[in-house]
């Protein structure tokens, strides 16, 4: 099953963009063993909304990356939504088969169609927690914003910075265009701690405000981080009056995942 998941996600490996975030501290051994949040077999389900010029949308279609990106927005109350929820699953993988070296393998699925699964990486240890957001179709836009990231110890007032370059393949008229490589300068600060009301109960969260500044402008991410559930809510402010909000609505543990053939046949990713 380990090899099958890698083959399943091969099209979504690190092709066409740079991955820096040099201040993220990774591990060379036992990469998943000490994870308290992003444990193998865990499932995180997020609802989301896209707000463009004050109107709320979801996705009627959403496919591809880079030049093959294809998506269509539809009213949030529409009955033709192809992406209603986003599932983040922590998939099992051998160290030599990881999509991202020295990172925990995470994969994203789009409910209810479940037509594909895209894999990327997360980092969790006693120094920091960092995850790569979904980047399929419309969510290419999130490459222009800060990634969810906290450094430990978690304390109000803590600040840190980082950088990353992204290629012009991530660009789009909706969220910004550029030529060549775009350098993003990141700032992060833990500004508060509050109890968030969620679909799975009240959760204590650290509030992290972050910015990504480049020559096309400044984007923002306010993230709400829980020691138990990770990033509970993500509020993105992108360019061109574009906002994306995501929030946790379900959390499951110790799941086993179907092999790709079963997944494609049944459209179910959890073993029954």
N, C-alpha and C positions, 0 to 999 in steps of 0.2 A: 504493500500500500504506500510506503514511503516514496519509492521511485515513481509510482503512478501519479502521486500528487504533484511531483516536480514536473513530470512530462505534461501534466494537465495545465500547469501554470507557466510553461516555458515562454509563451508569447509575451509575458509580462515581466520579464527579468530586466536587468539594468541596461537597457539599450537606449541610446539617444539622449541621455541627460547625465549631469554630474551629481554626485552625492557627497557633500562635504560634511557639515555639522561636526567639525573637528573636536569640539568640546564635549561631545557625547562620549561617555566612557563605556566601552564594550568589554566583553569577556572572551578569552580565547578557549576556555574549557568549561564544560558543564553549563553551557549557555542557558538552557531552560530550567536547570535543576533547582535554582533558588528563586524562581519567579513566584511571587505571592498573588499577583493579579492575572497576568497573561500566561496562565498555566496551559499546557497541552490538554486539549479536550474542552476548554472553556469557550462559551458562545456569548457574544454581546450583541444585542439587537437594538438598533437606533431608528427612531423616527427622524424626519428631517423636513425642512421647508426651504424654499428658495424665494427670496424677496427681491424683486427687480422693480425699481422705481415705484415702490410702495405697494405693489401687487404680489400676492402669494401664489407660488407655483409648486408643482412636483414635476416628475419627468414622465412624459408619454413614451419616449424612446431614449435609450442611452447606451451607446456602444463605442468601442474603439479607443485608441489613444493617438496622440500626435496628429499627423495629417489625416488619419482614418477616423478621427473623432466624428461621431454622428449622434445628435441628441435633439429632442424637441420638448419644450416646456408646455405644460398644460395647467389649467386652473387647479388649485389644491383640492377643490371639491369635485373634480371631474371623475367620471366613471371609466376613463380610458387611461389609467395610470399603470405604467409598466414597472416603475420603481416606487414602491410604496414604503418599503423599509430597507435598511442596510444591515446586513449581518457580518460581524467580524468574528472569525473563528480562529483558534490557535491550533494549527495543524501539526501532526507529528512529522519529523524529518530528520534524516541523518546529517551529521555535521558537514559531510562533504557534498551534500545535495542542497544546501540552503540557497535560496534565491539571493540573500544578502549575507555576506560573510560575517560571522560573529553576532548575528541578530536572530532573535526568536522569529520563527516563521508564522506570519499571520496572513489570513486570506479574507477577501471580501466577496459577498454574494449579494445579489439584488432580488428582493422579494416583490412580487410573487412569481416572476418568470423563472428564476433560477437557471438561466440559460448558460451562465459561465461563472467561473471563479477566478479571481486575480490575486496573486500572492505578492507580498512584500515583507518588510521587516519591522520588528519592534525591539527595543532594548529595555530591560528591567533588571536592576541590581541595587545594591545598597548605596550607590552613588547618584543614580538618575533613572528616570523613566521617560522614554521617547517612543513615539509611534509614527509610522508613515501613514498618512491618510489615504483613503480610497482615491484612485486617480483615473477611473474609467469614465470615458465620455465627458459629460459636463464637468465631472469632478477633476478634470485636468486643471480647472481653475484654482484648486487648493494648492497647487505647486507654487503659486505666487504669494501665498500667505505663510506665516510661521507655522511650523509643525507642532503638534501637541508635545510638550517637553517640560519636565520639572527636574530640578536639581535638589539633592538632599544634603543636609537636613532641611525639612520643610519648615520655613520660618517666614512670617510676614515681614516684608522689607527686603528679602533676598533678591538680588539682581544678577543677571548674567547676559552674555552676548554670544553671538555666533554668526556664521556666514554660510551661504551656499550659492552656487551658480547653476542656472537652469538654461537649457537650450530653447531656441525659438519655436521648436515643435510644440511646446506647451502653450503658445500664444493663441489668442482668439479675440476677435473684435469685441466680444461681450465683456471680457475681463482684462484686456490689455494686449498690445502687440509690441514687438521689439525685433531687432535683428541681431543675430549671433547669440552670444552668451549674456544672460542678465544676472548681475551680481545682486543678491539680496543680503542686506545687513539686518540682523535680528537683534532685538532687545526683549528681555523677559524680566518680569517682576511679580513676586507674590504679594498681592495687595490686600488680601482679606481672607477670612475663614468664615464660612457660613453654612447653615443647614439647608440643603436643597430638597424641595418636595419633588419626588419622582414617582413613576409608576410602580417601582419596586420598594417604595418607602422613603422616609426622610434620611438623607445621607449627608454626613459632614464632609465638606469640600474646601480645599484651598482654591482661592480665586487667583488665576495667573493672567496678567495682561501682557500681551506681546505685540510687537510690530515688525514688519518687514519693509525696509526702505530701499528703493532702487531708483533708477533714472526714469521709471515710468510712474512713480508715485509711492505712496505708503499704504499698505494693507494692515489689518489688525486681526488678532484672534484673542478672545477672552475664553479661557478654558477653566473648567471646574473639575478639580482632581480629587479623587477619593483614594485613600490607602487600600480600600477593599475592592472597589469597582473600577479603578482607573479613571479615565476621562469620561465623566458623567454627562457633561454638556459642553458643546463647542459652539461659539458664536463668532462667525467670520464676517468681517467688513472688508469687502474687496473694492476694486476700482469701479467706476461707472455706476455708482449707486446700486451695487449688487451685494446682497447679504445672504449668507447660508447659515442656518442653525441646525444642529443635530443634538439629540438628547436620548439617553439610555432609557429603554422601556422594558427590557427583559434581560436576564442574566442566567445562564445555565452552566453547570460544571460536569466534568468527567464524562463527556460525550465521546462516542466513537463515530468516525465519519466514513461514509460510503466511498468505495473506489470510484474512479471516473466513469467507468462503463455503467455502473449502477446509478450514479448521479445523473448521467445524460438520459438514461432510460426512464427513471422514476421521477426526476426533478426533486429528489429528496437527498439532502446531504448528510443527515444523521441516520445511522443504522437503526433499524427498527427491532 
